[in-house]
Amino acid sequence: MEYTLPDQFNEIQPLAEEWAFADEAARNHKRRASSMAEIQGFYDAMRPQMDSAMTYLNGFKLADTPEEAKTVLYLALMFMEVSTAVEMYQEVDVPESFPAERYNILSPSADHFMTAG
């Protein structure tokens, strides 16, 4: 899938193909399959953009989110997925917890909430 970001987010466009996922399970898998260096690189690139991303996304009702804004949302959700690995654990996975394979993420994709009414 090709992801396009609004012009104001051109700086993070290179992240979209690899890190933008609507599905929570896919975001979780990406975090666990990535190295800590990859996660740190994504985090470092996204962190300065998060205030702008949140301000931009707050301009839309979830059900009316345009396609290019969805990519911003997916990247913001991915940022939240990796933030605890960077800020708290400095590890890809949660230390001293159940193996990730034991969890079954049942949450619908972000797109579900954009079409639910």
C-alpha positions in Angstrom: 0.0 0.0 0.0 1.3 3.5 -0.8 1.0 6.0 2.0 0.9 9.7 1.4 1.3 12.4 4.0 0.2 16.0 3.9 3.0 18.4 2.8 3.6 19.6 6.3 4.8 16.1 7.3 7.2 15.5 4.3 10.0 15.0 6.8 8.4 11.8 8.1 7.2 10.5 4.7 10.0 8.0 4.5 8.7 6.3 7.7 5.2 5.7 6.3 5.9 2.6 4.2 7.6 0.7 7.0 5.9 2.0 10.1 2.2 3.0 9.3 -0.2 0.3 10.3 -4.0 0.6 10.9 -4.1 -2.6 12.9 -2.9 -2.8 16.5 -1.7 -6.4 16.1 0.4 -5.3 13.2 1.9 -2.5 15.2 2.7 -4.8 18.0 4.3 -7.3 15.7 6.4 -4.6 14.0 7.7 -3.4 17.4 8.6 -6.9 18.5 10.2 -7.8 15.1 12.3 -4.6 15.1 15.7 -4.0 16.7 15.9 -1.5 19.5 18.0 0.7 17.1 15.2 0.6 14.5 12.7 1.5 17.2 14.8 4.3 18.5 15.3 5.7 15.0 11.6 5.7 14.4 10.9 7.3 17.8 13.6 10.0 17.3 12.1 10.9 13.9 8.5 11.0 15.1 8.9 12.7 18.5 9.4 16.2 17.2 6.4 15.7 14.9 3.9 14.5 17.5 2.6 17.9 18.7 2.0 18.9 15.1 0.4 15.5 14.3 -2.0 15.8 17.2 -3.0 19.3 16.4 -3.5 18.3 12.7 -5.5 15.2 13.6 -7.7 17.1 16.1 -9.0 19.0 13.1 -11.0 16.0 12.0 -13.9 14.0 13.3 -12.6 10.4 13.3 -15.3 9.2 10.9 -14.4 12.0 8.4 -10.6 11.5 8.5 -9.2 12.0 4.9 -6.8 9.3 3.5 -3.6 11.3 3.9 -4.6 12.1 7.5 -5.0 8.4 8.2 -1.3 7.9 7.5 -0.5 10.6 10.1 -2.8 8.7 12.6 -1.2 5.4 11.9 2.3 6.8 12.5 1.1 8.5 15.7 -0.3 5.2 16.9 2.9 3.4 16.1 4.8 6.1 18.0 2.6 5.3 21.0 3.3 1.6 20.5 7.1 2.0 20.7 7.2 4.8 23.2 7.3 2.6 26.3 10.0 0.4 24.7 12.1 3.6 24.4 11.1 5.6 27.4 10.6 2.9 30.1 12.2 -0.4 29.2 15.0 0.3 26.6 14.0 -3.1 25.3 11.8 -4.2 22.3 9.5 -6.2 24.5 8.2 -5.8 28.1 10.8 -7.4 30.4 9.7 -10.0 32.9 6.3 -10.5 31.3 4.4 -13.3 29.6 5.8 -14.2 26.1 4.1 -12.0 23.5 3.0 -15.1 21.6 0.6 -15.8 24.5 -1.4 -12.6 23.8 -4.2 -12.4 21.3 -4.8 -8.8 20.3 -8.5 -8.6 19.5 -8.8 -4.8 18.9 -10.2 -3.8 15.5 -8.1 -1.7 13.2 -8.1 2.1 13.5 -10.1 2.1 10.2 -13.0 0.4 12.0 -13.4 3.4 14.3 -13.3 5.8 11.4 -16.3 4.0 9.8 -18.2 3.1 12.9 -21.2 5.3 13.4 
